[in-house]
Amino acid sequence: MNPCPCGFLGHPNGKCRCTPDQVALYRAKISGPLLDRIDLQIEVPALPEADLTSQSGGEASHMIRARVEAARERQLNRQGKPNYLLSTLEIDTLCVADEQGQSLLKQAITRLDLSARAYHRILKVARTIADLANHDEIGAGHIAEAVQYRRFDKNR
């Protein structure tokens, strides 16, 4: 979705004239239960022209693909299916964070007033992040990254 009714909030050209109230009303149109069903909610800011036209030094696609394939293989070897297909009971056994991760997750639940659905989705995303990093255990860093992907939860 656009960041605001006019679509220019945060744009480098400064065209947006939406008030904070207009932005809040616009974003409130997306219901909490709908947002709960979206695992990754991130804001992608507009790029300045210079960044758009310059060559990127990012990671090559074939390297990303190899990492994703390795993570998927880890998931299939561990549980016989990808993380997104885990049931609630499987999440409780296969997506257990270390002590620091558990503490961070408890803070996020309290501060963000997360639903049970959001809690389980964060755990599955954290499990996937750990798999991509080739880690067996879910750590606080994985939980923190997964929580950050809940960008548009209502109570932030």
Secondary structure, DSSP 8 states (H G I E B T S, - for coil): --SSSSS-TT-TT------HHHHHHHHHTS-HHHHHT-S-B-------HHHHHS------HHHHHHHHHHHHHHHHHHHSS-GGG--HHHHHHH--B-HHHHHHHHHHHHHHT--HHHHHHHHHHHHHHHHHTT-SSB-HHHHHHHHHTBTT-TT-
